[in-house]
């Protein structure tokens, strides 16, 4: 049975020694994917498609990262990745996702390091006329209350929920009473201006 597309090397080996090295790298990739159980596969061993575009991008980025780290990326695919990255970032700048005052080279480097794929505290999800994901959304995702957004393959779909730290009262046996108060605080600011006021008609 032929290996799926993501496990193939698309350049021909120039000699038997190079072919042996390619086979070794391919075997390392297969073992790594089998051990991590990622990405999920169909019965015919092709990569399973996800339900959302974001999750599908996450799977594609995972496969690309695995191939890159195992040395199965060809020179042609590396060059194509750089062109696609520059084209994608320029479009994002034009659409208002990133500020035009930022350096294109810095954005490309951040994208290559997968920093732009991960969920950020402030993330514009469209041009200025649309909404923005803020720090509250990011904090909820970090607490595991909502799914983590973004296509970074290193991020889980849900962050593991952190257990609440115990207190001395909770650790003790016996009857316990816990009071939680929601306080509405109203702040009033007053200002006075001193001086002379002159009106001329």
N, C-alpha and C positions, 0 to 999 in steps of 0.2 A: 504494500500500500504506500502510495506517495505521501511524503511529508507535507503538512499544510504550508501555506504561503509564508507564514511568519517564522517558520523554522528552516527556511531555505536560504542559501547563499547564492546571490544572483550573478556572480562573476565566475568564470571558469578558472580552475586552478592551472597555473603555468607548469607545474611539475608535480610528481607524486608526493614530495615532501610537503608542499603547500596544501595539497588535497588532504593529507593526513592531519595537518593542523586545522583545516576547516572542519573536518569531521569531529575532531576533538572539541572544538568550540561549539559545534552544533549539539554534541552530546551533553556538554555542560549546560547549555541553554535548556535542553529538554529536561534534564534532571532538576534544574532550578525551578522550572515551571511546574513540574510534577510535585515537587516538595512544597512549593508555595500554594499549589492548587489555584494558580492564577496565570493567565486569565481562564475563566470558565470555558469549557469546550462542548461542542455538539458531539453526538455519537460518531460522526465521521472525522472528528478531531479538528474541525475548523473552529475558529474563535466564535463564541456565542455572542450574538448581538444584544445590546442592552436596550431598555425601554425608552430612555431619554437620550437626547443629543449630548448632554453633559457627561452622562455615564459612559456613552459610547466613545467620546473623546478621551475619557479617563482610561479606558481599556486600550485604545490605540496608543496613547502616550506610555502606558505600561509596557506594551510590546516593544515599542521603539526604545525605551530605556533598557529593557532586558537585552535586546539585540546589540545596543551600543556598548553596554557594559561587558558583554561576552565577546565583543570584537567581531560581530557578524555584519557590521555596517560597511558597505562598499564605499569607495571614493565618490562614485557617482551619486549614491544616496545621500552622502554627507553634503555634497554640493547642492543637491536638490533641497535638502532640509534648510540650508542657509538661505536659499532664494525664497522658499516658502515662508520662512520666519520673517524676513525683511518685508515681504509683500503683506503678510498678515498684520504686522505691527504698523506699517504705514496706513493701512485701511482703518485700523483701530484708532490711530491718531486723528485721521480725517473724520471719523464718526464721533469723535469727542470722548472716547473711552479713556485716553491718556492725554495729558496736557501737551500742547504744541511747543511749550518752552523747554520740555525735557529733551535730553540727548537721545537720538535714535540709536546710537551705539550702546548707550547704557541700557536702554529698553531691550535691545537684542541680547545683551549679556544676561540680563535678568530672565529673559524668556528661555535662553539656553540652559540656565540653572534651574528652570522650572519654578522660579519665584512668582512669575505672573500667573501661573496656573493655580496656585494655592489661594485659599480664601484670605482676603485682606480685611483689616478693620474698616477701611474706607474703600469701597469699590463701586465705581460707576457702572451700572448695568446697561447704559445706553447714553445717548447724548445729553446735553444739559437740560433739555426739556423733560427728561424722564427721571425716575427715582434713583436713589443710590442705596446700596447696602451699607449700613453704618455699624458702629461698634457694638450696638445692642444685639444686632443679628449675629455678629461675629462671636460675641460672648455667649449667646445661647447655643451656638454650634459647638463652641469649645466645651460647654458643660454637658453636651450630649442630648440637648433637648430637641434639636432639629438637625436634619442632615447637613453635613459639611458641603458647602458649595465649592465649585471649581473643578478643574480637570487634572489636578496634581495626582499622579498615581501613588504617591507616597502617603497621601492622606486617606484615612478610612472613611467609609460612608457615614458612620456615626462615631463620634469620639466616645471612648469608654467613660461612663458616668463615674465621677469621683464620690467615694463614700464620705458621708459627713463625719467630721471629727467629733469624737466623743468628749463629753464634759464630765466633770467630777460628779455632778448630780445624776447624769444618765448612767454612770457606771455603778452607782450605789443601788443596793436592793431596797425594797420597801415602796411606800406610796410616794408618788412624785407628782408635782404640779408644774406644768410648763405654760407660761403666759407669753403670747406673742402679740405685740401691739402694732397696729398700722397707724402711724401718726400723720395727720395733715398739718403741715406747718405753713402759716401765712406770714409773709414778711411784707411790712409796709415801710416804704422809704419816704421821708419828708425832707424837704430842702427849703431853706430860706435865703433870700437874696437881700443883701444890705447895700444901701446906696441911695442916690438921688435919681429920680425919674423926671425928666423934663419933656414936656410935650409942647410943640410949637405948631400953631394953626395958622 
